[in-house]
């Protein structure tokens, strides 16, 4: 019975954390995929679509593409 209570208490905080991480990842993934598609960068689009990195890969792409486009404008 004690194990069931322990599992319940663990799940009570774990489920919201997973839901928040899923929303975080989905938002960054959508922005990253949108920007890579607009920039005709198929490799980035595929990588962002396939790998679930909790938003790290899309964030990396967004910041690298900003730096790259800023250099082109100079």
Secondary structure as the mmCIF struct_conf table of DSSP 4:
data_model
#
loop_
_struct_conf.conf_type_id
_struct_conf.id
_struct_conf.beg_label_comp_id
_struct_conf.beg_label_asym_id
_struct_conf.beg_label_seq_id
_struct_conf.end_label_comp_id
_struct_conf.end_label_asym_id
_struct_conf.end_label_seq_id
HELX_RH_AL_P HELX_RH_AL_P1 UNK A 2 UNK A 38
TURN_TY1_P TURN_TY1_P1 UNK A 39 UNK A 40
HELX_RH_AL_P HELX_RH_AL_P2 UNK A 42 UNK A 50
TURN_TY1_P TURN_TY1_P2 UNK A 54 UNK A 55
HELX_RH_AL_P HELX_RH_AL_P3 UNK A 56 UNK A 73
#
